[in-house]
């Protein structure tokens, strides 16, 4: 069951990425709408990460 849910989530993410690229090239209105939703969800998810930051490969916690 979990594999089915994760497969659906992966398909939605890939479809959203395709729509973002297609919208950047001037796709139809519905593609631009899906791309806008995808970008908005991505922004919300990145802000939901809160204080997590990517390190540049160095760690000062040694």
MMTF fields as JSON, N, C-alpha, C and O atoms, coordinates in Angstrom:
{
  "mmtfVersion": "1.0.0",
  "mmtfProducer": "UNKNOWN",
  "numBonds": 247,
  "numAtoms": 248,
  "numGroups": 62,
  "numChains": 1,
  "numModels": 1,
  "chainsPerModel": [1],
  "groupsPerChain": [62],
  "chainIdList": ["A"],
  "bondAtomList": [4, 2, 8, 6, 12, 10, 16, 14, 20, 18, 24, 22, 28, 26, 32, 30, 36, 34, 40, 38, 44, 42, 48, 46, 52, 50, 56, 54, 60, 58, 64, 62, 68, 66, 72, 70, 76, 74, 80, 78, 84, 82, 88, 86, 92, 90, 96, 94, 100, 98, 104, 102, 108, 106, 112, 110, 116, 114, 120, 118, 124, 122, 128, 126, 132, 130, 136, 134, 140, 138, 144, 142, 148, 146, 152, 150, 156, 154, 160, 158, 164, 162, 168, 166, 172, 170, 176, 174, 180, 178, 184, 182, 188, 186, 192, 190, 196, 194, 200, 198, 204, 202, 208, 206, 212, 210, 216, 214, 220, 218, 224, 222, 228, 226, 232, 230, 236, 234, 240, 238, 244, 242],
  "bondOrderList": [1, 1, 1, 1, 1, 1, 1, 1, 1, 1, 1, 1, 1, 1, 1, 1, 1, 1, 1, 1, 1, 1, 1, 1, 1, 1, 1, 1, 1, 1, 1, 1, 1, 1, 1, 1, 1, 1, 1, 1, 1, 1, 1, 1, 1, 1, 1, 1, 1, 1, 1, 1, 1, 1, 1, 1, 1, 1, 1, 1, 1],
  "groupList": [{"groupName": "UNK", "atomNameList": ["N", "CA", "C", "O"], "elementList": ["N", "C", "C", "O"], "formalChargeList": [0, 0, 0, 0], "bondAtomList": [1, 0, 2, 1, 3, 2], "bondOrderList": [1, 1, 2], "singleLetterCode": "X", "chemCompType": "L-PEPTIDE LINKING"}],
  "groupTypeList": [0, 0, 0, 0, 0, 0, 0, 0, 0, 0, 0, 0, 0, 0, 0, 0, 0, 0, 0, 0, 0, 0, 0, 0, 0, 0, 0, 0, 0, 0, 0, 0, 0, 0, 0, 0, 0, 0, 0, 0, 0, 0, 0, 0, 0, 0, 0, 0, 0, 0, 0, 0, 0, 0, 0, 0, 0, 0, 0, 0, 0, 0],
  "groupIdList": [1, 2, 3, 4, 5, 6, 7, 8, 9, 10, 11, 12, 13, 14, 15, 16, 17, 18, 19, 20, 21, 22, 23, 24, 25, 26, 27, 28, 29, 30, 31, 32, 33, 34, 35, 36, 37, 38, 39, 40, 41, 42, 43, 44, 45, 46, 47, 48, 49, 50, 51, 52, 53, 54, 55, 56, 57, 58, 59, 60, 61, 62],
  "secStructList": [7, 2, 2, 2, 2, 2, 2, 2, 2, 2, 2, 2, 2, 2, 2, 2, 2, 2, 2, 2, 2, 2, 2, 2, 6, 6, 7, 7, 2, 2, 2, 2, 2, 2, 2, 2, 2, 2, 2, 2, 2, 2, 2, 2, 2, 2, 2, 2, 6, 6, 6, 7, 7, 7, 7, 7, 1, 7, 7, 1, 7, 7],
  "xCoordList": [0.821, 0.0, 0.863, 0.576, 1.939, 2.824, 3.508, 3.735, 3.829, 4.483, 3.542, 3.986, 2.273, 1.294, 1.178, 1.13, 1.134, 1.035, 2.288, 2.196, 3.451, 4.702, 4.835, 5.384, 4.343, 4.374, 3.485, 3.847, 2.333, 1.435, 2.057, 1.973, 2.679, 3.339, 4.472, 4.625, 5.247, 6.336, 5.804, 6.381, 4.715, 4.116, 3.629, 3.789, 3.035, 2.589, 3.759, 3.687, 4.829, 6.005, 6.627, 6.947, 6.794, 7.361, 6.467, 6.956, 5.163, 4.237, 4.302, 4.226, 4.442, 4.583, 5.848, 5.842, 6.935, 8.203, 8.104, 8.614, 7.46, 7.269, 6.445, 6.738, 5.418, 4.583, 5.352, 5.133, 6.247, 7.049, 7.934, 8.028, 8.573, 9.44, 8.613, 9.003, 7.482, 6.626, 6.072, 5.989, 5.696, 5.173, 6.248, 5.951, 7.489, 8.586, 8.777, 9.28, 8.379, 8.493, 7.209, 7.09, 6.233, 5.01, 3.916, 3.291, 3.667, 2.616, 1.226, 1.07, 0.221, -1.157, -1.479, -0.68, -2.642, -3.027, -3.074, -2.639, -3.593, -3.695, -2.319, -2.14, -1.354, 0.012, 0.621, 1.308, 0.364, 0.867, 0.231, 0.887, -1.04, -1.72, -1.115, -0.857, -0.893, -0.291, 1.126, 1.545, 1.865, 3.224, 3.214, 4.069, 2.269, 2.176, 1.878, 2.446, 0.994, 0.686, 1.913, 2.203, 2.623, 3.815, 4.876, 5.479, 5.103, 6.102, 5.668, 6.491, 4.376, 3.874, 4.03, 4.436, 3.711, 3.87, 5.339, 5.677, 6.207, 7.641, 8.144, 8.975, 7.641, 8.037, 7.54, 8.266, 6.302, 5.745, 6.544, 6.849, 6.875, 7.634, 9.038, 9.548, 9.667, 11.014, 10.965, 11.887, 9.911, 9.775, 9.365, 9.675, 8.686, 8.286, 9.509, 9.466, 10.607, 11.842, 12.427, 13.235, 12.019, 12.414, 13.885, 14.437, 14.527, 15.912, 16.928, 18.132, 16.462, 17.416, 18.078, 17.406, 19.387, 20.135, 21.066, 21.504, 21.356, 22.317, 23.712, 24.011, 24.541, 25.928, 26.719, 26.373, 27.774, 28.587, 29.637, 30.624, 29.443, 30.41, 31.369, 32.135, 31.334, 32.178, 31.286, 30.153, 31.806, 31.029, 31.816, 32.992, 31.159, 31.826, 31.471, 31.825, 30.773, 30.343, 31.341, 30.973, 32.563, 33.551, 33.937, 34.76],
  "yCoordList": [-1.197, 0.0, 1.26, 2.228, 1.224, 2.388, 2.636, 3.781, 1.562, 1.693, 2.383, 3.198, 2.073, 2.699, 4.197, 5.008, 4.558, 5.97, 6.718, 7.802, 6.151, 6.802, 6.908, 7.886, 5.923, 5.985, 7.11, 7.802, 7.291, 8.386, 9.742, 10.663, 9.865, 11.125, 11.418, 12.558, 10.43, 10.601, 11.017, 11.886, 10.404, 10.764, 12.214, 12.927, 12.657, 14.05, 15.02, 16.066, 14.68, 15.55, 15.649, 16.744, 14.528, 14.546, 15.297, 16.041, 15.1, 15.829, 17.329, 18.116, 17.73, 19.145, 19.736, 20.858, 18.984, 19.466, 19.615, 20.582, 18.673, 18.763, 20.001, 20.697, 20.271, 21.448, 22.749, 23.718, 22.783, 23.989, 24.262, 25.402, 23.235, 23.401, 23.785, 24.664, 23.13, 23.412, 24.839, 25.53, 25.277, 26.638, 27.678, 28.75, 27.373, 28.301, 28.474, 29.503, 27.479, 27.552, 28.057, 28.055, 28.496, 29.084, 28.086, 28.132, 27.189, 26.192, 26.779, 27.982, 25.931, 26.4, 26.897, 26.737, 27.491, 28.117, 27.117, 27.438, 25.907, 24.944, 24.489, 24.17, 24.46, 24.083, 25.168, 24.872, 26.429, 27.527, 27.508, 27.841, 27.123, 27.032, 25.917, 26.115, 24.757, 23.644, 24.002, 23.655, 24.693, 25.109, 26.094, 26.014, 27.017, 27.98, 27.278, 27.629, 26.294, 25.525, 24.738, 24.67, 24.15, 23.374, 24.252, 23.861, 25.427, 26.338, 26.807, 26.891, 27.114, 27.558, 26.47, 26.755, 25.233, 24.125, 23.926, 23.643, 24.068, 23.95, 25.011, 24.731, 26.23, 27.303, 27.031, 27.24, 26.565, 26.254, 25.126, 25.178, 24.117, 22.994, 23.412, 22.917, 24.309, 24.741, 25.599, 25.548, 26.385, 27.178, 26.311, 26.643, 25.223, 24.312, 23.612, 23.123, 23.566, 22.987, 23.804, 23.302, 25.064, 25.912, 26.223, 26.771, 25.875, 26.251, 25.364, 25.593, 24.366, 23.486, 24.231, 24.836, 24.187, 24.812, 23.792, 22.85, 23.991, 23.122, 23.607, 24.797, 22.69, 23.083, 23.017, 22.282, 23.794, 23.851, 22.766, 22.896, 21.706, 20.607, 20.653, 19.714, 21.728, 21.82, 21.823, 22.302, 21.292, 21.217, 21.832, 21.524, 22.708, 23.339, 22.64, 23.12, 21.509, 20.791, 19.707, 18.804, 19.759, 18.716, 18.692, 17.87],
  "zCoordList": [0.0, 0.0, 0.0, -0.703, 0.812, 0.868, -0.471, -0.862, -1.159, -2.46, -3.447, -4.256, -3.391, -4.273, -3.988, -4.913, -2.708, -2.331, -2.765, -3.341, -2.495, -2.886, -4.406, -4.914, -5.122, -6.584, -7.104, -8.056, -6.488, -6.882, -6.579, -7.391, -5.416, -5.058, -6.04, -6.48, -6.379, -7.332, -8.706, -9.359, -9.138, -10.429, -10.417, -11.408, -9.304, -9.202, -9.226, -9.87, -8.532, -8.51, -9.903, -10.365, -10.559, -11.906, -12.89, -13.741, -12.769, -13.628, -13.386, -14.33, -12.129, -11.81, -12.386, -12.892, -12.31, -12.876, -14.393, -14.959, -15.036, -16.482, -16.826, -17.798, -16.027, -16.288, -16.081, -16.808, -15.1, -14.874, -16.088, -16.545, -16.603, -17.771, -18.996, -19.764, -19.172, -20.321, -20.244, -21.259, -19.045, -18.879, -19.155, -19.683, -18.805, -19.09, -20.59, -21.041, -21.355, -22.813, -23.465, -24.691, -22.635, -23.179, -23.452, -24.512, -22.528, -22.715, -22.571, -22.361, -22.685, -22.559, -21.145, -20.222, -20.996, -19.728, -18.578, -17.472, -18.814, -17.732, -17.257, -16.082, -18.162, -17.781, -16.901, -15.924, -17.255, -16.425, -15.048, -14.061, -14.963, -13.67, -12.811, -11.624, -13.408, -12.674, -12.244, -11.14, -13.108, -12.761, -11.601, -10.719, -11.589, -10.491, -9.171, -8.137, -9.204, -7.995, -7.542, -6.348, -8.484, -8.15, -7.499, -6.499, -8.055, -7.488, -6.1, -5.188, -5.937, -4.636, -3.577, -2.45, -3.932, -2.988, -2.652, -1.503, -3.63, -3.37, -2.408, -1.544, -2.556, -1.634, -0.221, 0.75, -0.111, 1.205, 1.858, 3.049, 1.071, 1.622, 2.046, 3.051, 1.302, 1.68, 2.934, 3.748, 3.107, 4.327, 5.499, 6.644, 5.25, 6.318, 6.908, 8.037, 6.134, 6.64, 7.776, 8.557, 7.869, 8.984, 9.02, 8.065, 10.121, 10.354, 9.663, 9.777, 8.958, 8.273, 7.137, 6.301, 7.108, 6.02, 5.417, 6.078, 4.166, 3.497, 3.815, 3.721, 4.184, 4.443, 3.143, 2.218, 3.098, 1.904, 1.846, 1.121, 2.591, 2.583, 3.749, 3.964, 4.499, 5.681, 6.908, 6.873, 7.967, 9.199, 10.326, 10.522, 11.073, 12.211, 13.508, 14.585, 13.424, 14.622, 15.026, 15.778, 14.563, 14.861, 16.294, 16.698]
}
